[in-house]
Amino acid sequence: MTKITPRRHSIAADIALSETRAPATPRAALEAVPWLAGVSSAVLARLADQAVEHRIPAGARLFEQAESPNFAEFLIEGSVELLAVRGEVESLIETVRPVDLILPAAVLSRGPYLVRARVLQEAAIVLIAAEAFRAAVAEDQALCLAVLACQAAQFRRQMRQAKAIRLRSAEERVGCYLLRLAERSAGPSIRLPHEKRLIASQLGMTRETFSRALPLIARHGLRMEGDRLTVEDLAAARAAFPLDPLIDDAEPIAPLPLAKDLT
């Protein structure tokens, strides 16, 4: 197989704007992925030979929905929004954070992307030629198990989100979302990671419903002013919006051990 060059579609122009830092080599980036630790160096080297790494600025589109994947995309640094699009309306499905594969199901199935991907925070991404990636997954058991674990974690994240929408009221969804932001923050003031309209769409409500919930939540120690959250009483917020580990916990990527490792 011949070595790839960067793809020439919506991402190409954006890549040219992001040459401010020299990225690590694709091989070094792949070898540093914790959930690829069981994959041999030889397999990672073959993948790296068919890969490029780029730093991509915030706001750049990685791909559009309905576009066919040319690459498997490993998010090494930064964050990426996955957005469902209908006309001019965008709805936030998920924020992808490192280290993760961006929609590997589309790559493996040779199907079109179902959503748009846009960089939220400047991202370092390793792009591996789709055919080379599919061949390696089919040939190497350890890589197959790692990708399977990645997809399992992605499925479970979506299941957690679906449970939250179906089991919690609008006020509870907003309160738990803000509480998780507060719990992850080192200070009492936090800037929202997305526009309110996108957060509302991810939580399964309109922007108006989201805004109406904010004064109710402020009574429990979480006050919004503009796009900033101020934590006034964390204990009160925890009591009003108890987090559920079956909804709110993080979902690790944990590959199964190889069969030979179990003997």
Buried (B, 14 or more C-beta within 10 A) or exposed (E): EEEBEBBEEBBEEBBEEBEEEEBBEBBBBBBEBEBBEBBEEEBBEBBBBBBBBBBBBEEBBBBBBEBEBBBBBBBBBBBBBBBBBEEEEBBBBBBBBBBBBBBBBBBBEEEEBBBBBBBBBBBBBBBBBBBBBBBBBEEBBBBBBBBBBBBBBBEEBEEBBEBBBEEBEBBBBBBBBBBBBBEEEEEEEBEBBBEBBBBBBBBBBEBEBBBBBBEEBBEBBBBBEEEEBBBEBBEBBBEBBEBEEEBBEEBEBEBBEEEEEEE
